[in-house]
Structure formats: structure tokens, C-alpha cells
């Protein structure tokens, strides 16, 4: 497929090269022609100098035949404007915008533009390594209301079904890792000792879910 990328910084250039190594084509837009040096001599895609949300610039980059558009420049406003132009004026369904300000991410998601809130993601990853284990989630959605928590299955739950865990915690077992291999369980999957559970839950459920997991299943 063909992907148009606005922004040839570290993220944009890495993204363009990664797409090419996977057999796709990419065109990169940037206002600074010197930025294209980051692509390296092996890049075979198009480079277009100009403003990323300018219709003519987008057309030069092949937006009319593109399957996806990524706005990854250093400016939140430019990213969201260009993402909306790609979607609303050129009909590109797969559009992603990089957003630095986490307060804006939820707003843009509501506008129908998926965002990657890099500051929030980076801060969460650092926190997970600084703070005690299990104090920070594995993932938090841009709105901050849904999270993924990861935990080794407590001994009390070994031999129980995924359904029994979900009923007790009101969380969802999205996937689990067993002996180093990921798997997607169904409701009747029996959890085993050493399983690493990945639970989807609401942020205000954390205490409730942890208490239920620590308490173990109710006796019949």
C-alpha cells in the first residue's frame, strides 16, 4: 500500500524506512528539504517540500492513491489539520496524528482522528520503571479512563476459568502469556500457574479488581 507521511523528523523518517522494508511505498512531506537527509540514501520513495496540509502538496505526495496518512511533525496543530484534510477532503480512512499535548488527544479522538499521544506514552513507560511493580498500568487509552494491567495469576486462581475471573473482577482478560507464548483465551480457558494476565479495566476499578484478585474465587 502507499502511505503519505507528514514530517521527516526521527519518527517520520523511521516510519518511512520501516514501511519500505515491509514492501510498501511511502512519500514524505516536510517544509525543510534538509530534513530528507534522515531518510538515507536507500530510501526510494517520494519527498515533497511544502506544508503538509496544503492540498497541492498532498497531491504531489500521492494522497489520491494513498491507503493511509500519518501526521508526525513537531506541531500538534499542523498534525491535526493535515489529518483532517486527508480524511475529509481526500477520503483517507486510515489516518493517525501524533499529538504532544495529552489534553488535546481526547478531543481529537472524538473528532474521529486516532492519535498517538507521545508525551503521555513516554511518561507512563518511565513511571512503570520508576515506581513499584503493578503501580502503573501497562497501557492507558488517550482519555485516561481505560487501562491495561498486567499481573501474574495469583495461586488462588490457578485452575479457575477466565470467565470466573471476569465475573469476580468485572474486568476483561484480553490475553495471557503462558511459558513465554501469548494466547487469546476464551471464557472456558483454565488459568495455570505462572500465567501472565493482561486485564482491561476502567481506571476507577483498580482497587476493586486488585482486591478481588487477592481474595481469590468465592467458595461454592
PAPAKOL-264747 format. One record per residue (C-alpha): y, x, z; residue number from 1; residue in one letter. Coordinates in nm, 3 decimals. Layout:
BEGIN
REC/yy/xx/zz/num/residu
REC/Y/X/Z/NUM/a
...
This chain:
BEGIN
REC/yy/xx/zz/num/residu
REC/0.000/0.000/0.000/1/x
REC/0.365/0.101/-0.035/2/x
REC/0.584/0.136/0.275/3/x
REC/0.960/0.183/0.290/4/x
REC/1.086/0.380/0.589/5/x
REC/1.448/0.387/0.703/6/x
REC/1.525/0.704/0.895/7/x
REC/1.395/1.054/0.832/8/x
REC/1.405/1.190/1.184/9/x
REC/1.098/1.312/1.365/10/x
REC/0.941/0.967/1.381/11/x
REC/1.021/0.866/1.022/12/x
REC/0.905/1.193/0.868/13/x
REC/0.585/1.196/1.073/14/x
REC/0.519/0.834/0.979/15/x
REC/0.571/0.906/0.608/16/x
REC/0.333/1.201/0.607/17/x
REC/0.074/1.008/0.807/18/x
REC/0.083/0.723/0.556/19/x
REC/0.029/0.964/0.267/20/x
REC/-0.270/1.128/0.435/21/x
REC/-0.423/0.780/0.461/22/x
REC/-0.385/0.718/0.090/23/x
REC/-0.070/0.503/0.097/24/x
REC/0.267/0.564/-0.066/25/x
REC/0.595/0.591/0.121/26/x
REC/0.964/0.601/0.035/27/x
REC/1.212/0.731/0.290/28/x
REC/1.578/0.633/0.322/29/x
REC/1.836/0.839/0.511/30/x
REC/2.211/0.886/0.494/31/x
REC/2.176/1.262/0.538/32/x
REC/1.998/1.431/0.245/33/x
REC/1.925/1.736/0.462/34/x
REC/1.700/1.517/0.677/35/x
REC/1.440/1.503/0.400/36/x
REC/1.352/1.867/0.471/37/x
REC/1.148/1.735/0.762/38/x
REC/0.904/1.582/0.514/39/x
REC/0.788/1.924/0.400/40/x
REC/0.701/2.046/0.050/41/x
REC/0.379/1.847/0.035/42/x
REC/0.544/1.504/0.052/43/x
REC/0.513/1.327/-0.283/44/x
REC/0.692/1.002/-0.206/45/x
REC/1.045/0.898/-0.296/46/x
REC/1.353/0.997/-0.096/47/x
REC/1.668/0.789/-0.125/48/x
REC/2.005/0.888/0.019/49/x
REC/2.206/0.594/0.145/50/x
REC/2.249/0.324/0.407/51/x
REC/1.918/0.168/0.497/52/x
REC/2.032/-0.192/0.493/53/x
REC/2.206/-0.168/0.154/54/x
REC/2.020/-0.387/-0.096/55/x
REC/2.057/-0.142/-0.386/56/x
REC/1.934/0.146/-0.173/57/x
REC/1.634/-0.060/-0.064/58/x
REC/1.556/-0.148/-0.425/59/x
REC/1.568/0.222/-0.520/60/x
REC/1.312/0.284/-0.248/61/x
REC/1.079/0.023/-0.398/62/x
REC/1.128/-0.253/-0.144/63/x
REC/1.046/-0.518/-0.405/64/x
REC/0.690/-0.389/-0.434/65/x
REC/0.650/-0.283/-0.071/66/x
REC/0.393/-0.425/0.168/67/x
REC/0.577/-0.312/0.482/68/x
REC/0.909/-0.183/0.611/69/x
REC/0.977/0.039/0.913/70/x
REC/1.326/0.091/1.057/71/x
REC/1.309/0.403/1.271/72/x
REC/1.659/0.553/1.253/73/x
REC/1.852/0.657/1.564/74/x
REC/2.067/0.341/1.566/75/x
REC/1.948/0.012/1.714/76/x
REC/2.198/-0.195/1.515/77/x
REC/2.109/-0.030/1.185/78/x
REC/1.740/-0.074/1.255/79/x
REC/1.759/-0.442/1.332/80/x
REC/1.996/-0.522/1.044/81/x
REC/1.780/-0.341/0.790/82/x
REC/1.465/-0.501/0.930/83/x
REC/1.615/-0.847/0.892/84/x
REC/1.734/-0.772/0.538/85/x
REC/1.383/-0.656/0.446/86/x
REC/1.228/-0.971/0.588/87/x
REC/1.485/-1.236/0.499/88/x
REC/1.613/-1.114/0.162/89/x
REC/1.308/-0.937/0.021/90/x
REC/1.034/-1.140/0.189/91/x
REC/0.857/-0.844/0.352/92/x
REC/0.629/-0.995/0.615/93/x
REC/0.526/-0.673/0.790/94/x
REC/0.842/-0.532/0.943/95/x
REC/0.882/-0.310/1.252/96/x
REC/1.204/-0.187/1.414/97/x
REC/1.240/0.097/1.659/98/x
REC/1.467/-0.002/1.950/99/x
REC/1.611/0.231/2.213/100/x
REC/1.777/-0.030/2.435/101/x
REC/1.494/-0.215/2.616/102/x
REC/1.726/-0.507/2.692/103/x
REC/1.752/-0.582/2.321/104/x
REC/1.381/-0.566/2.246/105/x
REC/1.302/-0.914/2.378/106/x
REC/1.591/-1.065/2.183/107/x
REC/1.476/-0.909/1.857/108/x
REC/1.117/-1.016/1.919/109/x
REC/1.244/-1.374/1.946/110/x
REC/1.412/-1.329/1.608/111/x
REC/1.071/-1.258/1.463/112/x
REC/1.109/-0.882/1.425/113/x
REC/0.839/-0.681/1.607/114/x
REC/0.994/-0.390/1.792/115/x
REC/0.882/-0.059/1.938/116/x
REC/1.093/0.000/2.249/117/x
REC/1.057/0.376/2.270/118/x
REC/1.256/0.429/2.589/119/x
REC/1.056/0.171/2.782/120/x
REC/0.725/0.302/2.650/121/x
REC/0.809/0.664/2.731/122/x
REC/0.934/0.577/3.079/123/x
REC/0.619/0.377/3.152/124/x
REC/0.396/0.665/3.039/125/x
REC/0.581/0.914/3.260/126/x
REC/0.568/0.675/3.557/127/x
REC/0.191/0.635/3.517/128/x
REC/0.156/1.012/3.556/129/x
REC/0.403/1.049/3.843/130/x
REC/0.302/0.761/4.068/131/x
REC/-0.029/0.695/4.246/132/x
REC/-0.316/0.571/4.032/133/x
REC/-0.305/0.200/3.940/134/x
REC/0.059/0.157/4.050/135/x
REC/0.181/0.126/3.690/136/x
REC/0.020/-0.069/3.404/137/x
REC/-0.145/0.084/3.100/138/x
REC/0.084/-0.129/2.882/139/x
REC/0.370/-0.373/2.927/140/x
REC/0.498/-0.600/2.649/141/x
REC/0.867/-0.578/2.546/142/x
REC/0.961/-0.882/2.755/143/x
REC/0.812/-0.721/3.066/144/x
REC/0.611/-1.034/3.153/145/x
REC/0.263/-0.939/3.024/146/x
REC/0.084/-0.618/3.117/147/x
REC/-0.250/-0.445/3.079/148/x
REC/-0.401/-0.297/3.394/149/x
REC/-0.694/-0.057/3.384/150/x
REC/-0.943/-0.021/3.668/151/x
REC/-1.296/0.093/3.734/152/x
REC/-1.507/-0.210/3.819/153/x
REC/-1.544/-0.239/4.199/154/x
REC/-1.902/-0.217/4.327/155/x
REC/-1.887/-0.577/4.448/156/x
REC/-1.850/-0.695/4.087/157/x
REC/-2.136/-0.490/3.940/158/x
REC/-2.394/-0.728/3.797/159/x
REC/-2.143/-1.013/3.760/160/x
REC/-2.029/-1.165/3.431/161/x
REC/-1.693/-1.119/3.264/162/x
REC/-1.643/-1.494/3.298/163/x
REC/-1.680/-1.476/3.677/164/x
REC/-1.412/-1.203/3.693/165/x
REC/-1.177/-1.408/3.476/166/x
REC/-1.231/-1.722/3.681/167/x
REC/-1.165/-1.538/4.007/168/x
REC/-0.858/-1.344/3.892/169/x
REC/-0.707/-1.570/3.623/170/x
REC/-0.668/-1.251/3.418/171/x
REC/-0.842/-1.174/3.087/172/x
REC/-1.083/-0.888/3.029/173/x
REC/-0.953/-0.765/2.694/174/x
REC/-1.203/-0.481/2.655/175/x
REC/-1.403/-0.238/2.863/176/x
REC/-1.516/0.121/2.830/177/x
REC/-1.878/0.200/2.912/178/x
REC/-2.013/0.555/2.907/179/x
REC/-1.713/0.666/2.704/180/x
REC/-1.751/0.395/2.439/181/x
REC/-1.516/0.098/2.404/182/x
REC/-1.655/-0.252/2.365/183/x
REC/-1.521/-0.606/2.347/184/x
REC/-1.719/-0.822/2.588/185/x
REC/-1.789/-1.190/2.567/186/x
REC/-1.784/-1.427/2.862/187/x
REC/-2.152/-1.361/2.943/188/x
REC/-2.132/-0.980/2.938/189/x
REC/-2.266/-0.831/3.262/190/x
REC/-2.042/-0.559/3.402/191/x
REC/-2.213/-0.236/3.503/192/x
REC/-2.136/0.041/3.748/193/x
REC/-1.875/0.277/3.605/194/x
REC/-1.732/0.025/3.356/195/x
REC/-1.359/0.069/3.298/196/x
REC/-1.197/-0.274/3.275/197/x
REC/-0.877/-0.346/3.083/198/x
REC/-0.721/-0.666/3.212/199/x
REC/-0.442/-0.870/3.055/200/x
REC/-0.233/-1.045/3.319/201/x
REC/0.117/-1.168/3.396/202/x
REC/0.341/-0.928/3.584/203/x
REC/0.374/-1.168/3.877/204/x
REC/-0.008/-1.189/3.908/205/x
REC/-0.063/-0.826/4.003/206/x
REC/-0.112/-0.874/4.378/207/x
REC/-0.330/-1.179/4.326/208/x
REC/-0.554/-1.005/4.073/209/x
REC/-0.595/-0.689/4.281/210/x
REC/-0.677/-0.894/4.591/211/x
REC/-0.941/-1.094/4.402/212/x
REC/-1.100/-0.780/4.259/213/x
REC/-1.106/-0.615/4.602/214/x
REC/-1.255/-0.925/4.766/215/x
REC/-1.545/-0.950/4.524/216/x
REC/-1.716/-1.265/4.399/217/x
REC/-1.745/-1.569/4.621/218/x
REC/-2.091/-1.632/4.758/219/x
REC/-2.265/-1.950/4.646/220/x
